[in-house]
Amino acid sequence: MGIFSRSRKSKDGMKIIATAFFGVTFGFLVGISFPSLSITKVSLPTKFLLSTDLSYIEEKGSAISTPESHKAWSSSKSNDSSSSDPIDKSKIWVPSNPRGAERLPPGIVAAESDFYLRRLWGLPHEDLTSQPRYLVTFTVGINQKENIDACVKKFSGNFTILLFHYDGRVTEWDEFEWSKNAIHISVRKQTKWWYAKRFLHPDIVARYDYIFIWDEDLGVEHFNAEEYIKLVKKHGLEISQPGLEPNKGLTWQMTKRRGDLEVHKITEEKPGWCSDPHLPPCAAFVEIMAPVFSRDAWRCVWHMIQNDLVHGWGLDFALRRCVEPAHEKIGVVDSQWIVHQTVPSLGSQGEATDGKAPWQGVRDRCKKEWTMFQSRMASAEKDYFKSLQVEGSSNSTATTI
């Protein structure tokens, strides 16, 4: 019996081994008979996956809930969000970009410029050895060459020098070393306000803290530009001019130099000239022969300059509209003063008409422009306040309804 029992157990073991071997071999043959199934090639709706398997995993908090699984789940949700609202990379529209540049990515928009001279070689970031903080412009003819040379020498290397040439003669200025680094713009028989409107757009001069827009007939023996800037900053002046030498070229008491002050912002004029002591010409007033503007003030003033009113007459009475409070931020710097030489160079650029000399025609145009500017400003104000009344009335009606 013992021998029979051992023989039987041996046979059973052999059967198990044979069966296992057969099963493995059969499984292998079946496996190689079909193409492999890749989960990456199975296309299932993402929402289906999230609503079944992933939600099940989250709800159950099972043993496979690991940081890696949460990260994978978050990534899946993010991808699903992106796919539901795809970005069209062929189109760009940025409303906050400058007008006309909405189709550009913001990072490539260069909305401002400057008058810094650059090389034609080397690397761009190596071009500038200095970046002047201030700009001074002179509207010039060749006859005032020596006077402009004296003026320019009163301005340090911290100033960009820009000359507007109304007589078309530019090359003669090359005798001055500084002229080789100055900006020269030549258009015949134009005024400084014509040039300023077309070449001093606020975005072009945005790099400069202060902009000097000066005539060509100014004596600067007692003037230092750097000291002037210090006083302007000290007294908070957004619009200013140097005091004028009392005995020459003086029209208004406000611009007359006072020997006992650094700066003055208010004055007394002839009886009846000032309806309000805080309004021009008793305060908030400088003349247009040698004004100096802060960057922000100039942005406003530039928009107020009319394209066709080239002489700028009347502009000095309206400058107060660009700063607030004007009687505090507009003033005259007394300790840095100039002399108005009253050289009638602009008059010679006119033409004789109706028996009048060229200078008379220019003078008549100046007076007409002053009247026209005042009329336009009054009309603009009237229209603005009228529009507010209409708007207010419309809002009131809408509220009632």
C-alpha positions as CSV (number, residue, x, y, z in Angstrom):
1,M,0.0,0.0,0.0
2,G,2.8,2.4,0.8
3,I,4.4,1.8,-2.5
4,F,1.1,2.3,-4.3
5,S,0.4,5.5,-2.5
6,R,3.8,7.1,-3.4
7,S,3.4,6.0,-7.1
8,R,0.0,7.7,-7.2
9,K,1.3,11.0,-5.8
10,S,4.1,11.1,-8.2
11,K,1.7,10.7,-11.1
12,D,-0.5,13.6,-9.8
13,G,2.5,15.9,-9.6
14,M,3.5,15.2,-13.1
15,K,0.0,16.0,-14.3
16,I,0.1,19.4,-12.5
17,I,3.5,20.2,-14.1
18,A,2.3,19.2,-17.5
19,T,-0.9,21.2,-17.2
20,A,1.0,24.3,-16.1
21,F,3.5,24.0,-18.9
22,F,0.8,23.6,-21.5
23,G,-1.1,26.6,-20.1
24,V,2.0,28.9,-20.3
25,T,2.9,27.7,-23.8
26,F,-0.7,28.3,-25.0
27,G,-0.8,31.7,-23.4
28,F,2.4,32.7,-25.1
29,L,1.2,31.5,-28.5
30,V,-2.1,33.4,-28.1
31,G,-0.2,36.5,-27.1
32,I,2.1,36.7,-30.1
33,S,-0.8,35.9,-32.4
34,F,-2.4,39.4,-31.7
35,P,-1.0,43.0,-32.1
36,S,0.0,44.5,-28.8
37,L,-2.5,46.9,-27.2
38,S,-1.1,50.4,-26.3
39,I,-3.1,52.4,-23.9
40,T,-1.7,55.5,-25.5
41,K,-3.5,54.6,-28.7
42,V,-6.9,54.1,-27.1
43,S,-8.9,57.2,-27.7
44,L,-11.3,57.8,-24.9
45,P,-13.1,61.1,-24.1
46,T,-11.2,63.0,-21.5
47,K,-14.4,64.0,-19.7
48,F,-15.3,60.3,-19.5
49,L,-12.0,59.5,-17.8
50,L,-12.4,62.4,-15.4
51,S,-16.0,61.5,-14.6
52,T,-15.3,57.8,-13.9
53,D,-11.8,56.6,-13.0
54,L,-10.4,59.8,-11.7
55,S,-13.4,60.8,-9.7
56,Y,-13.6,57.4,-8.3
57,I,-10.0,57.6,-7.2
58,E,-10.6,60.9,-5.5
59,E,-13.8,59.9,-3.8
60,K,-12.4,56.6,-2.5
61,G,-9.0,58.0,-1.4
62,S,-7.7,54.5,-2.0
63,A,-4.2,53.2,-1.5
64,I,-3.0,54.5,-4.9
65,S,-3.7,58.1,-3.8
66,T,-0.1,59.4,-3.9
67,P,1.4,62.8,-4.7
68,E,2.2,61.6,-8.1
69,S,-1.4,60.5,-8.8
70,H,-2.7,63.9,-7.7
71,K,-0.2,65.7,-9.9
72,A,-1.3,63.6,-12.9
73,W,-4.9,64.4,-12.1
74,S,-4.3,68.1,-11.9
75,S,-2.4,68.0,-15.1
76,S,-5.3,66.2,-16.8
77,K,-7.8,68.8,-15.5
78,S,-5.6,71.6,-16.8
79,N,-5.2,70.1,-20.2
80,D,-8.9,69.6,-20.3
81,S,-9.5,73.3,-19.5
82,S,-7.1,74.4,-22.2
83,S,-8.6,72.1,-24.8
84,S,-12.1,73.5,-24.1
85,D,-10.9,77.1,-24.8
86,P,-8.0,76.8,-27.3
87,I,-5.7,79.8,-28.0
88,D,-5.6,80.9,-31.6
89,K,-1.9,81.6,-32.0
90,S,-2.5,83.0,-35.5
91,K,-4.3,86.1,-34.1
92,I,-3.2,88.8,-31.6
93,W,-5.3,91.7,-30.4
94,V,-4.2,93.8,-27.4
95,P,-6.6,96.7,-26.8
96,S,-4.2,98.3,-24.3
97,N,-1.5,98.7,-26.9
98,P,-1.1,102.1,-28.6
99,R,-3.7,102.8,-31.3
100,G,-2.8,100.9,-34.4
101,A,-0.5,98.5,-32.7
102,E,-3.2,96.2,-31.2
103,R,-2.1,93.3,-33.4
104,L,1.4,93.3,-31.9
105,P,2.5,91.3,-28.8
106,P,3.1,93.9,-26.1
107,G,6.7,92.9,-25.6
108,I,7.7,94.2,-29.1
109,V,5.9,97.5,-28.9
110,A,8.2,100.5,-28.8
111,A,5.8,103.4,-28.1
112,E,8.4,106.1,-27.3
113,S,11.6,107.3,-28.9
114,D,14.3,109.9,-28.4
115,F,16.9,112.0,-30.2
116,Y,19.9,109.9,-29.1
117,L,22.4,109.4,-31.9
118,R,23.4,105.8,-32.6
119,R,26.2,104.1,-34.6
120,L,25.9,102.2,-37.8
121,W,28.2,99.4,-36.5
122,G,28.8,97.3,-33.3
123,L,26.2,96.2,-30.8
124,P,23.1,98.4,-30.1
125,H,23.5,98.2,-26.3
126,E,27.0,99.7,-26.7
127,D,25.9,102.7,-28.8
128,L,25.2,105.2,-26.0
129,T,28.0,106.5,-23.9
130,S,25.5,109.0,-22.3
131,Q,21.7,109.6,-22.3
132,P,20.9,113.3,-21.8
133,R,18.0,114.0,-19.5
134,Y,17.0,117.4,-20.9
135,L,16.3,118.8,-24.4
136,V,16.9,122.3,-25.6
137,T,15.6,123.5,-29.0
138,F,16.4,126.7,-30.9
139,T,14.7,128.0,-34.1
140,V,17.6,129.6,-36.0
141,G,18.8,131.4,-39.0
142,I,22.5,131.7,-40.0
143,N,22.6,135.3,-39.0
144,Q,22.3,134.4,-35.3
145,K,25.0,131.8,-35.5
146,E,27.3,133.4,-33.0
147,N,24.6,134.1,-30.5
148,I,23.4,130.5,-30.7
149,D,27.0,129.3,-30.1
150,A,27.1,131.3,-26.9
151,C,23.7,129.9,-25.9
152,V,24.6,126.3,-26.5
153,K,27.8,126.6,-24.3
154,K,25.5,127.4,-21.4
155,F,24.0,123.9,-21.6
156,S,25.9,120.9,-20.3
157,G,26.4,117.5,-21.9
158,N,23.2,116.5,-20.0
159,F,21.2,118.3,-22.8
160,T,20.4,117.2,-26.3
161,I,20.8,120.1,-28.7
162,L,18.2,120.5,-31.4
163,L,18.2,123.2,-34.1
164,F,15.3,124.0,-36.3
165,H,16.6,125.9,-39.4
166,Y,14.1,128.2,-41.0
167,D,16.5,129.5,-43.7
168,G,17.7,126.1,-45.0
169,R,21.3,126.8,-44.2
170,V,22.7,123.9,-42.2
171,T,26.3,123.1,-43.3
172,E,27.6,126.5,-42.2
173,W,27.1,125.4,-38.6
174,D,29.7,122.7,-38.9
175,E,32.4,125.2,-37.8
176,F,31.2,124.5,-34.2
177,E,32.3,121.2,-32.7
178,W,29.0,120.9,-30.8
179,S,27.1,121.1,-34.0
180,K,28.4,117.7,-35.1
181,N,26.5,116.1,-32.3
182,A,23.4,118.2,-32.5
183,I,20.1,117.4,-34.3
184,H,19.4,119.6,-37.3
185,I,16.0,119.8,-38.8
186,S,15.7,122.2,-41.8
187,V,12.4,123.4,-43.3
188,R,12.3,126.9,-44.8
189,K,10.2,129.8,-43.5
190,Q,8.5,128.1,-40.6
191,T,8.1,129.0,-36.9
192,K,9.2,127.2,-33.8
193,W,5.6,126.2,-32.9
194,W,5.2,124.7,-36.4
195,Y,8.4,122.7,-35.8
196,A,7.4,121.8,-32.2
197,K,4.0,120.4,-33.3
198,R,5.5,118.2,-36.0
199,F,8.8,117.1,-34.4
200,L,8.4,117.3,-30.6
201,H,5.6,114.8,-30.2
202,P,5.4,113.8,-26.5
203,D,6.3,110.2,-27.3
204,I,9.4,111.4,-29.1
205,V,10.7,113.5,-26.3
206,A,9.5,111.2,-23.5
207,R,13.0,110.5,-22.3
208,Y,13.6,114.1,-21.4
209,D,12.6,115.5,-17.9
210,Y,12.5,119.1,-19.2
211,I,12.1,120.6,-22.7
212,F,13.4,124.1,-23.5
213,I,11.8,125.7,-26.6
214,W,13.7,128.9,-27.1
215,D,14.0,131.7,-29.6
216,E,17.3,132.6,-31.2
217,D,17.7,136.2,-29.9
218,L,18.4,135.5,-26.2
219,G,21.3,136.8,-24.2
220,V,22.5,134.2,-21.7
221,E,25.5,135.8,-20.0
222,H,23.8,135.4,-16.6
223,F,22.3,132.0,-17.2
224,N,23.4,128.5,-16.3
225,A,21.1,125.6,-17.4
226,E,22.0,123.2,-14.7
227,E,21.4,125.7,-11.9
228,Y,18.1,126.6,-13.6
229,I,17.0,123.0,-13.5
230,K,17.8,122.8,-9.8
231,L,15.6,125.8,-9.0
232,V,12.8,124.5,-11.1
233,K,12.8,121.3,-9.2
234,K,13.2,123.0,-5.8
235,H,10.1,125.3,-6.4
236,G,8.0,122.6,-8.1
237,L,7.6,124.5,-11.4
238,E,6.1,122.5,-14.3
239,I,6.1,125.4,-16.7
240,S,8.7,128.2,-16.3
241,Q,11.0,130.7,-18.0
242,P,14.1,132.7,-16.9
243,G,13.5,136.2,-15.7
244,L,13.9,138.9,-18.3
245,E,16.4,141.8,-18.0
246,P,14.1,144.6,-16.9
247,N,15.1,147.3,-19.4
248,K,15.0,145.3,-22.7
249,G,12.2,143.6,-24.6
250,L,9.8,143.6,-21.6
251,T,6.1,143.3,-22.3
252,W,4.6,141.9,-19.1
253,Q,5.4,142.6,-15.5
254,M,5.1,138.9,-14.7
255,T,8.3,138.0,-16.7
256,K,10.3,140.9,-15.3
257,R,13.3,139.7,-13.3
258,R,13.3,140.4,-9.6
259,G,16.8,140.8,-8.1
260,D,15.8,139.7,-4.5
261,L,14.2,136.4,-5.3
262,E,15.1,133.0,-6.7
263,V,11.6,132.5,-8.2
264,H,8.4,134.4,-8.3
265,K,4.9,133.1,-9.3
266,I,2.7,136.2,-9.0
267,T,2.9,139.9,-9.7
268,E,0.9,143.1,-10.0
269,E,0.0,144.4,-13.4
270,K,-1.6,147.6,-14.7
271,P,-5.1,148.4,-13.2
272,G,-7.8,146.4,-14.9
273,W,-5.5,143.9,-16.5
274,C,-6.1,141.0,-14.1
275,S,-9.6,139.9,-13.2
276,D,-8.2,137.4,-10.8
277,P,-4.8,137.6,-9.0
278,H,-4.3,133.9,-9.7
279,L,-4.9,134.2,-13.5
280,P,-2.8,135.6,-16.4
281,P,-1.1,137.9,-16.7
282,C,-0.7,138.4,-13.0
283,A,0.0,134.7,-12.3
284,A,0.1,131.3,-14.0
285,F,1.8,133.0,-16.9
286,V,5.1,132.9,-18.9
287,E,5.8,134.2,-22.4
288,I,6.4,132.0,-25.5
289,M,9.9,133.3,-26.3
290,A,11.8,131.0,-23.8
291,P,9.4,128.6,-22.1
292,V,10.6,125.4,-20.3
293,F,8.2,122.5,-19.8
294,S,8.3,119.4,-17.7
295,R,7.6,116.2,-19.5
296,D,4.0,115.9,-18.3
297,A,3.2,119.6,-18.9
298,W,4.5,119.4,-22.4
299,R,2.3,116.4,-23.2
300,C,-0.7,118.6,-22.5
301,V,0.6,121.7,-24.2
302,W,1.5,119.8,-27.4
303,H,-2.1,118.7,-27.8
304,M,-3.2,122.3,-27.4
305,I,-1.0,123.7,-30.2
306,Q,-3.1,124.2,-33.3
307,N,-1.6,122.9,-36.6
308,D,-2.5,126.0,-38.6
309,L,-1.8,128.7,-35.9
310,V,2.0,128.7,-36.3
311,H,3.0,131.8,-34.3
312,G,1.7,130.5,-31.0
313,W,0.1,133.9,-30.0
314,G,-2.4,133.4,-27.2
315,L,-0.8,130.1,-26.2
316,D,0.9,131.8,-23.2
317,F,-2.5,132.7,-21.7
318,A,-3.7,129.2,-22.0
319,L,-0.7,127.3,-20.5
320,R,-2.4,127.3,-17.1
321,R,-4.9,124.7,-18.4
322,C,-2.1,122.1,-18.4
323,V,-1.1,122.2,-14.7
324,E,-3.0,122.4,-11.4
325,P,-2.9,124.6,-9.4
326,A,-1.4,126.7,-12.2
327,H,-0.5,129.7,-10.0
328,E,1.8,127.4,-8.0
329,K,3.3,125.4,-10.8
330,I,4.0,128.1,-13.3
331,G,6.6,130.7,-12.5
332,V,9.7,132.8,-13.4
333,V,13.2,131.9,-12.3
334,D,14.8,135.2,-11.3
335,S,18.3,134.1,-10.2
336,Q,19.0,132.7,-13.7
337,W,18.0,135.4,-16.1
338,I,18.3,136.3,-19.8
339,V,18.1,139.3,-22.0
340,H,15.6,139.5,-24.9
341,Q,17.6,141.1,-27.7
342,T,14.4,141.6,-29.9
343,V,16.0,140.7,-33.2
344,P,13.2,140.8,-35.8
345,S,14.6,137.9,-37.8
346,L,11.2,136.1,-38.3
347,G,9.7,139.2,-40.0
348,S,12.2,138.9,-42.8
349,Q,10.8,135.5,-43.7
350,G,7.5,137.1,-44.8
351,E,6.4,138.5,-48.1
352,A,5.4,142.0,-49.1
353,T,1.7,142.1,-49.9
354,D,-0.7,145.0,-50.6
355,G,2.0,147.5,-50.2
356,K,3.0,146.2,-46.7
357,A,6.5,145.3,-45.7
358,P,7.2,141.6,-45.1
359,W,7.4,142.1,-41.3
360,Q,4.0,143.8,-41.3
361,G,2.4,140.8,-42.9
362,V,3.9,138.5,-40.3
363,R,2.8,140.8,-37.5
364,D,-0.8,141.0,-38.8
365,R,-0.9,137.2,-39.0
366,C,0.2,137.0,-35.4
367,K,-2.6,139.2,-34.2
368,K,-5.2,137.3,-36.2
369,E,-4.0,134.0,-34.8
370,W,-4.3,135.3,-31.3
371,T,-8.0,136.1,-31.9
372,M,-8.6,132.8,-33.6
373,F,-7.0,130.8,-30.8
374,Q,-9.1,132.6,-28.2
375,S,-12.3,131.9,-30.2
376,R,-11.5,128.2,-30.7
377,M,-10.7,127.8,-27.0
378,A,-14.0,129.5,-26.0
379,S,-16.0,127.4,-28.5
380,A,-14.3,124.2,-27.3
381,E,-15.1,124.9,-23.7
382,K,-18.7,125.8,-24.5
383,D,-19.2,122.6,-26.5
384,Y,-17.7,120.5,-23.8
385,F,-19.9,121.8,-21.0
386,K,-22.9,121.6,-23.3
387,S,-22.2,117.9,-23.9
388,L,-22.1,117.4,-20.2
389,Q,-25.5,118.9,-19.8
390,V,-26.9,116.7,-22.6
391,E,-25.3,113.7,-21.0
392,G,-26.6,114.6,-17.6
393,S,-30.1,115.1,-19.0
394,S,-30.0,111.7,-20.8
395,N,-28.9,109.9,-17.6
396,S,-31.6,111.7,-15.6
397,T,-34.3,110.6,-18.2
398,A,-33.0,107.0,-18.2
399,T,-33.2,106.9,-14.4
400,T,-36.7,108.2,-14.4
401,I,-37.8,105.7,-16.9
